[in-house]
């Protein structure tokens, strides 16, 4: 059984100058797949359009902007998996888990992959909070109304604040990762997931009911 492998190693894509995120969208020219550590196949079919932005824009300066760094290939697969999940939140959470391991396969260290995981997890969580207005593409601030701008500022502040809280909560695991044996990584990551879920449950109750 094939496990923990990209195919092809270098995805083939073409930039698009129009679409939801002009000059950032890409269209795949051939299928790109990842077999995760359990052997599950995650596929991005030929013709898939991706923008690499599952991480909220408010976190780009902290976590990383689309299509840069060791998470580039993982972001393609994650975009497609999120589109496939639609409103199925458990499926989206599994896509986030896949993203962590695809980031690791792409060359991210454990701490780097944890930071990436926090970013996409917060994106999924924030989109379900009815008091927030999460944008899924770049926004020209000057084009927003005063009310939209204030809502944007509130959303960005909540997202950045939540990220900092989560990162502080899992810092001990990021420190442990520096001397971690690879065989123990799965256990460490599950501890990270549990702590993140615990903190987000608390944050949800503070902010109000989900959609």
C-alpha positions as CSV (number, residue, x, y, z in Angstrom):
1,X,0.0,0.0,0.0
2,X,1.3,3.4,-0.9
3,X,1.7,5.8,2.0
4,X,2.9,9.3,2.6
5,X,3.6,10.2,-1.0
6,X,2.8,13.0,-3.5
7,X,2.3,12.1,-7.1
8,X,3.6,13.7,-9.2
9,X,6.2,15.2,-6.9
10,X,5.9,18.5,-8.7
11,X,2.3,19.4,-9.6
12,X,1.7,21.0,-12.9
13,X,-0.6,24.1,-12.9
14,X,-1.3,27.4,-14.8
15,X,-1.9,30.7,-13.2
16,X,-5.3,32.4,-13.9
17,X,-5.7,36.2,-14.4
18,X,-9.5,36.0,-13.8
19,X,-11.7,34.3,-11.3
20,X,-12.4,34.5,-7.5
21,X,-8.9,35.6,-6.7
22,X,-7.4,37.0,-10.0
23,X,-3.7,36.5,-10.5
24,X,-3.6,34.1,-7.5
25,X,-5.9,31.3,-8.7
26,X,-4.3,28.3,-10.4
27,X,-5.8,25.5,-12.5
28,X,-4.3,22.1,-12.4
29,X,-3.1,20.8,-15.7
30,X,-2.9,17.2,-14.4
31,X,-4.2,15.3,-11.4
32,X,-2.2,15.8,-8.2
33,X,-2.6,13.3,-5.3
34,X,-1.3,12.5,-1.9
35,X,-1.5,9.2,-0.1
36,X,-1.5,10.0,3.7
37,X,0.2,7.9,6.4
38,X,-2.8,5.5,6.6
39,X,-2.8,5.1,2.8
40,X,-5.9,7.2,2.2
41,X,-5.9,8.9,-1.2
42,X,-6.5,12.6,-1.4
43,X,-6.9,13.8,-5.0
44,X,-6.9,17.2,-6.7
45,X,-8.3,16.3,-10.2
46,X,-7.1,17.9,-13.4
47,X,-9.0,21.2,-13.9
48,X,-9.3,21.9,-10.2
49,X,-9.0,25.7,-9.4
50,X,-7.2,26.5,-6.2
51,X,-6.2,29.8,-4.5
52,X,-4.0,28.4,-1.7
53,X,-5.9,30.5,0.9
54,X,-7.5,28.1,3.4
55,X,-5.7,30.1,6.0
56,X,-7.5,33.4,6.8
57,X,-5.9,36.5,5.3
58,X,-5.5,38.0,8.7
59,X,-2.9,35.3,9.5
60,X,-0.9,35.5,6.3
61,X,1.8,37.7,7.9
62,X,2.1,35.3,10.8
63,X,1.6,31.8,9.2
64,X,2.5,32.5,5.6
65,X,0.9,33.7,2.4
66,X,-0.6,31.5,-0.3
67,X,1.7,29.3,-2.4
68,X,4.9,30.0,-0.5
69,X,7.1,27.8,1.6
70,X,7.0,24.2,2.5
71,X,3.2,24.0,2.5
72,X,2.6,24.8,-1.1
73,X,1.8,21.3,-2.3
74,X,-0.3,20.6,0.8
75,X,-2.3,23.8,0.2
76,X,-3.4,22.5,-3.2
77,X,-4.8,19.3,-1.8
78,X,-6.4,21.1,1.2
79,X,-8.2,23.6,-1.0
80,X,-9.8,20.8,-3.0
81,X,-10.6,18.7,0.1
82,X,-12.3,21.7,1.7
83,X,-14.4,22.3,-1.4
84,X,-15.4,18.7,-1.4
85,X,-16.3,18.9,2.3
86,X,-18.6,21.9,1.8
87,X,-20.7,22.1,5.0
88,X,-19.6,18.8,6.4
89,X,-17.5,20.0,9.3
90,X,-16.1,16.6,10.4
91,X,-14.9,16.1,6.8
92,X,-13.3,19.6,6.9
93,X,-11.5,18.7,10.1
94,X,-10.2,15.5,8.5
95,X,-8.9,17.7,5.6
96,X,-7.1,19.8,8.2
97,X,-5.5,16.7,9.7
98,X,-4.4,15.6,6.2
99,X,-2.9,19.1,5.7
100,X,-0.7,18.7,8.7
101,X,0.9,15.5,7.4
102,X,1.1,16.8,3.8
103,X,2.9,19.8,5.2
104,X,5.4,17.5,6.9
105,X,5.8,15.5,3.7
106,X,6.4,18.8,1.9
107,X,9.4,19.6,4.1
108,X,7.9,21.5,7.1
109,X,9.3,20.8,10.5
110,X,6.8,19.6,13.2
111,X,6.5,23.1,14.7
112,X,6.0,24.6,11.3
113,X,3.4,22.1,10.4
114,X,1.6,22.7,13.7
115,X,1.5,26.4,13.0
116,X,0.0,25.7,9.6
117,X,-2.5,23.4,11.2
118,X,-3.6,26.1,13.6
119,X,-4.1,28.4,10.7
120,X,-6.4,26.2,8.7
121,X,-8.3,25.0,11.8
122,X,-9.0,28.6,12.8
123,X,-10.2,29.3,9.3
124,X,-12.7,26.4,9.5
125,X,-13.8,27.4,13.0
126,X,-14.2,31.1,12.3
127,X,-16.4,30.4,9.2
128,X,-19.0,28.8,11.5
129,X,-19.3,31.7,14.0
130,X,-22.3,33.8,13.2
131,X,-20.9,37.0,14.7
132,X,-17.8,36.9,12.4
133,X,-17.6,37.7,8.7
134,X,-14.8,35.6,7.2
135,X,-13.6,36.6,3.8
136,X,-12.3,33.8,1.5
137,X,-10.3,36.0,-0.8
138,X,-8.2,39.2,-0.7
139,X,-10.2,42.3,0.1
140,X,-9.5,45.9,-1.1
141,X,-10.1,47.7,2.1
142,X,-10.9,51.0,0.4
143,X,-13.8,49.3,-1.4
144,X,-15.6,48.4,1.8
145,X,-18.3,50.4,3.5
146,X,-17.7,51.7,7.0
147,X,-19.8,48.9,8.4
148,X,-18.0,46.2,6.4
149,X,-14.6,47.7,7.4
150,X,-15.6,47.6,11.1
151,X,-16.8,44.0,10.8
152,X,-13.6,43.1,9.0
153,X,-11.5,44.6,11.8
154,X,-13.5,42.7,14.4
155,X,-13.1,39.4,12.5
156,X,-9.4,39.9,12.0
157,X,-8.8,40.8,15.7
158,X,-10.7,37.6,16.8
159,X,-8.8,35.4,14.3
160,X,-5.4,36.8,15.3
161,X,-6.2,36.7,19.0
162,X,-7.5,33.1,18.8
163,X,-4.4,32.0,16.9
164,X,-2.1,33.5,19.5
165,X,-4.1,31.7,22.3
166,X,-4.0,28.4,20.5
167,X,-0.3,28.7,19.8
168,X,0.4,29.4,23.4
169,X,-1.7,26.4,24.4
170,X,0.3,24.0,22.2
171,X,3.7,25.6,22.8
172,X,4.8,22.7,25.0
173,X,4.2,20.3,22.2
174,X,6.2,22.4,19.7
175,X,9.0,22.5,22.2
176,X,8.8,18.7,22.7
177,X,9.0,18.3,18.9
178,X,12.6,19.5,18.9
179,X,13.8,16.2,20.4
180,X,10.9,14.0,19.3
181,X,11.4,10.6,17.7
182,X,9.5,10.3,14.4
183,X,7.6,7.3,15.8
184,X,6.1,9.5,18.5
185,X,4.8,12.2,16.2
186,X,1.3,10.8,15.7
187,X,0.8,10.8,19.5
188,X,2.1,14.4,19.8
189,X,-0.2,15.6,17.0
190,X,-3.3,14.0,18.5
191,X,-2.5,15.9,21.7
192,X,-2.2,19.1,19.7
193,X,-5.6,18.3,18.1
194,X,-7.3,17.7,21.4
195,X,-5.9,20.9,23.0
196,X,-6.9,22.9,20.0
197,X,-10.5,21.5,20.0
198,X,-10.7,22.2,23.8
199,X,-9.7,25.8,23.4
200,X,-12.0,26.4,20.4
201,X,-14.9,25.0,22.3
202,X,-14.3,27.5,25.0
203,X,-13.9,30.3,22.5
204,X,-17.1,29.4,20.7
205,X,-19.0,29.6,24.0
206,X,-17.5,33.0,24.6
207,X,-18.4,34.4,21.2
208,X,-21.9,32.8,20.9
209,X,-23.6,30.0,19.0
210,X,-22.3,28.7,15.7
211,X,-24.3,29.0,12.4
